[in-house]
Amino acid sequence: MTTENDEPRDEGEAGTAPLPFKYRYKYLHKYGDESPRGERDDDRKDGKPGDEGEAEGKDEDKKDGDSDDTDAKDKDKDGKEKEKDDGDKAEPKKSKTPRPIVVDRYEFKTDEVGYLDRRRTHLYVFEIGTKKMTQVTSGDFDDEAPAWSPDGKWLAFSSKRTMPDPDRNYDRNIFVVAADNTDKGAHPTQVTTNPGSDASPTWSPDGNWIAYVTQLDPKLLEYSTKHLAVSPAAGGEAKILTKAFDRMSSDPRFSPDGKSVYFIADDEGTQNLCQVPVGGGEVTRPIGGRLMLYSYTVAKNGAHNNRRPISSNTIPSST
């Protein structure tokens, strides 16, 4: 037995003496086992001695690396799942069942709002200079259509306050309250007493009168004819200005001199600007033609032309 390239070579299996310790050490160190190169048939067929051992070592390293990557991914996944579980515990799932609607009012639903609860609409005054807001009406009522008096001391508004249950009637009236009151309008002044609906208040230039839209027959509900009326601002007898005028009236405005009231009247698919004296009398049209007037304002000088009288039944279709 000789060495070649510092590697021992076996003479054969039969009668082969055990390798000296130094050669056994070389085999163990280089090939990873105790078998001499002569006894490794795979080495002679497949390539250099020890290739298989090295390949197996690489495969094992690769498996170990894959195992480490898998373990890392599993840990990340477990961590994310744990975070998700913690998040679920911190933020409970919202119930898909909607909250029940509790109805405890006779008037329980209205257009553009839906079901009604006990929340109410009240008036507030906001001072721009001090940015202070003060509530000036209160109670289990809805207040709407506020209008400032010319001197800025009073507010007129419309509200249904007839007891025992305002929801069960159509008795809407005009009220006046001090703009600087400190009791949230606990004691407003009632201006009108009509059993029907009174709405859309507006002040005369001198602050002595309030014009508004009134419906005289509560049995006809919303289909009752809407007339134009005026009442003293402190309360008193009302005067119906368009009782003989068989048209729906809306949006009253006093003329600057306070002697007449402008308003919008419906007629045959049109909406026209009309005018009537405060003391009552003939209804006229400041503007002729077939129009669809939705809103308007009155200049301080109240100038206009083309005044044309109309009857109680018809409105001219042209000038």
C-alpha positions as CSV (number, residue, x, y, z in Angstrom):
1,M,0.0,0.0,0.0
2,T,1.4,3.3,-1.1
3,T,0.3,6.9,-1.2
4,E,-0.5,8.9,-4.2
5,N,-0.8,12.7,-4.0
6,D,-0.7,12.2,-0.3
7,E,-3.8,10.0,-0.5
8,P,-3.8,6.3,0.6
9,R,-4.9,3.7,-1.9
10,D,-6.3,0.3,-0.8
11,E,-4.9,-2.9,-2.4
12,G,-8.2,-4.7,-2.0
13,E,-10.7,-5.9,0.5
14,A,-9.3,-9.3,1.2
15,G,-6.4,-9.3,3.7
16,T,-6.3,-5.5,3.8
17,A,-4.9,-4.3,7.1
18,P,-6.5,-1.5,8.8
19,L,-5.3,1.9,7.7
20,P,-2.9,3.7,9.9
21,F,-4.4,6.4,12.1
22,K,-2.9,9.2,10.0
23,Y,-4.6,7.9,6.8
24,R,-7.9,7.3,8.6
25,Y,-7.7,10.9,9.7
26,K,-7.2,12.0,6.1
27,Y,-10.2,10.0,4.9
28,L,-12.4,11.4,7.7
29,H,-11.2,14.9,7.0
30,K,-11.5,14.8,3.2
31,Y,-14.3,12.4,2.4
32,G,-16.4,12.5,5.5
33,D,-16.3,8.8,6.2
34,E,-13.8,6.0,6.9
35,S,-14.1,4.2,3.5
36,P,-10.9,4.3,1.3
37,R,-11.3,5.7,-2.2
38,G,-10.8,2.3,-3.7
39,E,-13.8,0.9,-1.9
40,R,-16.1,3.8,-3.2
41,D,-17.5,2.6,-6.5
42,D,-19.7,5.6,-6.9
43,D,-16.6,7.8,-6.7
44,R,-15.0,6.1,-9.7
45,K,-18.2,6.3,-11.7
46,D,-19.6,9.7,-10.9
47,G,-16.6,11.9,-10.4
48,K,-14.1,13.1,-7.9
49,P,-13.8,11.4,-4.5
50,G,-16.0,13.0,-2.0
51,D,-18.4,14.8,-4.5
52,E,-21.3,12.8,-3.2
53,G,-20.5,13.7,0.3
54,E,-20.2,17.3,-0.5
55,A,-23.4,17.3,-2.5
56,E,-25.2,15.6,0.4
57,G,-23.7,18.2,2.7
58,K,-25.0,21.0,0.4
59,D,-28.4,19.4,0.2
60,E,-28.5,19.2,4.0
61,D,-27.5,22.9,4.2
62,K,-30.2,23.8,1.7
63,K,-32.8,21.9,3.6
64,D,-31.7,23.5,6.8
65,G,-31.9,27.0,5.1
66,D,-35.3,26.2,3.7
67,S,-36.4,25.0,7.1
68,D,-35.1,28.3,8.6
69,D,-37.0,30.4,6.0
70,T,-40.1,28.4,6.6
71,D,-39.9,28.9,10.3
72,A,-39.3,32.6,9.8
73,K,-42.4,32.8,7.5
74,D,-44.5,30.9,10.0
75,K,-43.4,33.2,12.8
76,D,-44.3,36.3,10.7
77,K,-47.6,34.7,9.9
78,D,-48.3,33.9,13.5
79,G,-47.3,37.4,14.5
80,K,-49.6,39.0,12.0
81,E,-52.5,36.6,13.0
82,K,-51.8,37.5,16.6
83,E,-51.9,41.3,15.8
84,K,-55.1,40.7,13.9
85,D,-56.6,38.9,16.9
86,D,-55.5,41.6,19.2
87,G,-57.0,44.2,16.8
88,D,-60.3,42.3,16.8
89,K,-60.3,42.2,20.5
90,A,-59.6,45.9,20.8
91,E,-62.2,46.9,18.2
92,P,-65.4,44.7,18.6
93,K,-67.3,44.0,15.4
94,K,-70.2,46.3,14.8
95,S,-73.6,44.7,15.0
96,K,-75.3,44.4,11.6
97,T,-78.7,44.7,13.3
98,P,-80.0,48.3,13.1
99,R,-81.1,50.1,16.2
100,P,-84.9,50.0,16.6
101,I,-86.9,53.2,15.8
102,V,-89.0,54.2,18.8
103,V,-92.1,56.0,17.9
104,D,-93.8,58.0,20.7
105,R,-95.4,60.9,18.8
106,Y,-98.6,61.2,16.8
107,E,-96.8,63.0,14.1
108,F,-94.0,60.5,13.6
109,K,-92.7,61.1,10.1
110,T,-92.3,63.9,7.7
111,D,-90.9,64.5,4.2
112,E,-87.1,65.2,3.8
113,V,-86.5,64.1,7.4
114,G,-88.0,60.7,7.9
115,Y,-89.0,59.4,11.3
116,L,-89.2,62.0,14.0
117,D,-87.9,61.9,17.6
118,R,-88.1,64.3,20.4
119,R,-85.5,66.7,19.1
120,R,-87.0,70.1,18.3
121,T,-86.1,73.1,16.1
122,H,-85.5,76.3,18.1
123,L,-84.2,79.8,17.4
124,Y,-80.7,81.1,18.4
125,V,-79.0,84.5,18.1
126,F,-75.3,84.5,17.2
127,E,-73.4,87.7,18.0
128,I,-70.7,88.1,15.3
129,G,-68.5,90.4,17.4
130,T,-68.3,88.3,20.5
131,K,-69.0,85.0,18.8
132,K,-71.6,84.3,21.5
133,M,-74.7,82.2,20.7
134,T,-77.9,82.5,22.8
135,Q,-81.0,80.3,22.6
136,V,-84.1,82.5,22.4
137,T,-86.9,79.8,22.1
138,S,-87.4,76.5,23.8
139,G,-90.0,73.9,24.7
140,D,-91.4,70.7,23.1
141,F,-92.3,72.6,19.9
142,D,-90.7,73.3,16.5
143,D,-90.1,77.0,15.7
144,E,-89.4,78.2,12.2
145,A,-89.4,81.1,9.7
146,P,-87.7,83.7,12.0
147,A,-87.9,87.4,11.0
148,W,-86.1,90.4,12.5
149,S,-88.0,93.5,13.5
150,P,-86.7,96.7,11.8
151,D,-85.0,97.9,15.1
152,G,-83.4,94.5,15.7
153,K,-85.0,94.0,19.1
154,W,-87.6,91.4,18.3
155,L,-88.0,88.1,16.4
156,A,-91.3,86.9,14.8
157,F,-91.6,83.2,14.1
158,S,-94.2,80.5,13.4
159,S,-94.9,77.6,15.7
160,K,-97.5,75.0,16.6
161,R,-98.0,75.3,20.4
162,T,-101.7,74.5,20.9
163,M,-102.0,72.0,23.8
164,P,-102.5,69.3,24.9
165,D,-100.7,67.9,21.8
166,P,-99.5,70.1,19.0
167,D,-99.0,67.0,16.8
168,R,-102.8,66.5,16.7
169,N,-103.8,69.8,15.2
170,Y,-102.9,72.3,12.4
171,D,-103.1,75.4,14.6
172,R,-99.8,77.1,13.7
173,N,-99.5,80.7,14.9
174,I,-97.2,83.7,14.8
175,F,-95.3,84.6,17.9
176,V,-92.9,87.4,18.9
177,V,-90.0,87.1,21.3
178,A,-87.3,89.5,22.5
179,A,-84.0,88.9,20.7
180,D,-82.0,89.4,24.0
181,N,-84.2,87.4,26.3
182,T,-82.4,85.3,28.9
183,D,-85.0,82.7,29.7
184,K,-84.9,80.9,26.3
185,G,-88.1,82.5,25.2
186,A,-90.2,80.9,27.9
187,H,-93.0,83.5,27.5
188,P,-93.3,84.6,23.9
189,T,-96.1,86.9,22.7
190,Q,-98.8,85.2,20.6
191,V,-99.7,87.5,17.7
192,T,-102.4,85.4,15.8
193,T,-105.2,83.1,17.1
194,N,-106.5,81.6,13.8
195,P,-107.3,77.9,14.3
196,G,-105.7,77.1,11.0
197,S,-102.0,77.6,9.9
198,D,-100.2,80.9,10.0
199,A,-96.7,81.1,8.5
200,S,-94.0,83.2,6.8
201,P,-94.1,86.4,9.0
202,T,-92.6,89.6,7.8
203,W,-92.4,93.1,9.5
204,S,-93.7,96.4,8.3
205,P,-91.0,99.1,8.0
206,D,-92.3,100.9,11.2
207,G,-92.4,97.6,13.1
208,N,-96.1,98.0,14.0
209,W,-97.5,95.3,11.7
210,I,-96.7,91.7,10.7
211,A,-97.9,90.3,7.4
212,Y,-98.1,86.5,7.0
213,V,-99.7,83.7,5.1
214,T,-102.9,82.2,6.7
215,Q,-105.1,79.2,6.0
216,L,-108.6,79.7,7.4
217,D,-110.1,76.2,7.3
218,P,-108.1,73.6,9.3
219,K,-110.4,70.8,8.1
220,L,-109.0,71.1,4.6
221,L,-105.5,70.6,6.0
222,E,-102.7,71.7,3.6
223,Y,-105.3,72.0,0.8
224,S,-107.0,75.0,2.4
225,T,-106.5,78.3,0.3
226,K,-103.5,80.3,1.5
227,H,-104.4,83.9,2.0
228,L,-102.5,87.0,2.8
229,A,-103.2,88.7,6.2
230,V,-101.8,91.4,8.5
231,S,-101.9,91.7,12.3
232,P,-100.6,94.2,14.9
233,A,-97.2,93.2,16.1
234,A,-98.3,93.3,19.7
235,G,-101.3,91.0,19.0
236,G,-104.8,91.9,18.1
237,E,-107.5,91.5,15.4
238,A,-106.1,90.2,12.0
239,K,-107.1,91.5,8.6
240,I,-107.4,89.2,5.7
241,L,-106.3,91.0,2.5
242,T,-107.0,88.4,-0.2
243,K,-110.1,86.7,1.1
244,A,-111.9,87.3,-2.3
245,F,-108.8,86.3,-4.3
246,D,-109.2,82.6,-5.2
247,R,-105.4,81.9,-5.6
248,M,-102.7,80.5,-3.4
249,S,-100.5,83.3,-1.9
250,S,-97.0,83.1,-0.5
251,D,-93.8,85.0,0.3
252,P,-95.2,88.3,1.6
253,R,-93.0,91.5,1.6
254,F,-94.0,95.0,2.7
255,S,-93.4,97.9,0.3
256,P,-90.8,100.4,1.6
257,D,-93.5,102.9,2.5
258,G,-95.5,100.2,4.4
259,K,-98.7,101.0,2.4
260,S,-98.9,97.7,0.5
261,V,-97.8,94.1,0.6
262,Y,-96.1,92.2,-2.3
263,F,-96.6,88.4,-2.6
264,I,-96.5,85.5,-5.1
265,A,-99.7,84.1,-6.5
266,D,-100.3,80.8,-8.4
267,D,-102.4,80.9,-11.6
268,E,-102.8,78.3,-14.4
269,G,-99.3,76.9,-14.1
270,T,-97.6,80.2,-13.5
271,Q,-96.3,82.1,-10.4
272,N,-96.7,85.8,-10.5
273,L,-95.7,88.8,-8.4
274,C,-98.8,90.6,-7.0
275,Q,-99.5,93.6,-4.7
276,V,-102.3,94.5,-2.4
277,P,-102.9,97.6,-0.2
278,V,-102.5,97.0,3.6
279,G,-106.1,98.2,4.2
280,G,-107.3,95.7,1.6
281,G,-108.6,96.3,-1.9
282,E,-107.7,95.4,-5.4
283,V,-104.9,92.9,-6.2
284,T,-102.6,94.2,-8.9
285,R,-99.6,92.8,-10.9
286,P,-96.4,95.0,-10.9
287,I,-95.0,92.7,-13.6
288,G,-97.0,91.4,-16.5
289,G,-96.5,88.3,-18.7
290,R,-96.7,84.5,-17.9
291,L,-94.0,83.9,-15.4
292,M,-92.6,81.3,-13.0
293,L,-91.5,83.5,-10.1
294,Y,-89.9,81.6,-7.2
295,S,-88.4,84.4,-5.1
296,Y,-87.9,88.2,-5.1
297,T,-86.6,91.2,-3.1
298,V,-88.0,94.7,-2.9
299,A,-85.7,97.7,-3.4
300,K,-85.6,100.4,-0.7
301,N,-87.2,102.9,-3.0
302,G,-89.9,100.4,-4.1
303,A,-89.9,101.7,-7.6
304,H,-91.8,99.7,-10.3
305,N,-93.9,100.3,-13.3
306,N,-96.4,98.5,-15.5
307,R,-99.0,98.2,-12.8
308,R,-102.0,96.3,-14.1
309,P,-105.2,95.4,-12.2
310,I,-106.5,91.9,-12.2
311,S,-109.8,90.3,-11.3
312,S,-110.3,87.8,-8.5
313,N,-110.5,84.9,-10.9
314,T,-107.9,85.5,-13.7
315,I,-104.4,86.8,-14.2
316,P,-103.6,88.2,-17.7
317,S,-101.4,86.0,-19.8
318,S,-99.6,88.9,-21.5
319,T,-99.0,92.6,-21.0
